[in-house]
Every structure is written in structure tokens, then in C-alpha cells.
Amino acid sequence: MNSRDHDKWELNRMVTSGAMKMRDNTEVELENMESEQRVMLLVHDLKPPFLDGRESFTKQTKPVQVVRDPTSDFAVLAKKGSQILKFVRDKKERSTMRQKFWDI
């Protein structure tokens, strides 16, 4: 991909996102180009109150109890394992049996 194609792709992305407007097929203009006002943007690294740990939003003081259901679909599938895992295990077992055979 050459520079010209890359520039066309960037212009296409900017037009479809709404950052630029097309006048003609060849002329593209930035929305904010007419008024060259600069805006000072101050960014503060603020944490929301529920993450900073100073305030508690619940009256529950004990941790939530874990519910274990061995019959759930997720637990059953995890116990069975995947077909790929079974294949790998069988292959590994066959290779160890082959090694034991040749060691004897």
C-alpha cells in the first residue's frame, strides 16, 4: 500500500466518522478549519467514588457467598474437557507408552 492509497484511506475514515466534510469528490475540508480557535483541555486523572475506596455504597459488610453448582453446564463442560485436549492427552500418552516399550 503506497502513501497515496494510505492518504485516501485516512480521508475516507475521517469523512465517515464525521470529522471532515466532503465538498466535491476531490476537495475535503476539516470542520473546525474555518475557525482556528484553540481550546485548552485539562485532563485530571480522577477515579469515580465507587472505585477510590473512601465511600461505601452498600450496607452489606460480609462478602457474598459463592454458589457452587456441580451440575451446571459450565462445570460439566469443564470437567469433560474439549476434544482437542483429549486428542493431545491421547497423543502424549501414546508417545510415553511407545517410549516405555522401547525401553523394555
Secondary structure, 3 states (H helix, E strand, C coil): CCHHHHHHHHHHHHHHHCCEEECCCCCEEEHHHCCCCCCCCCCCCCCCHHHHCCCCCCCCCCCCCCCCCCCCHHHHHHHHCCHHHHHHHHHHHHHHHHHHHHHC
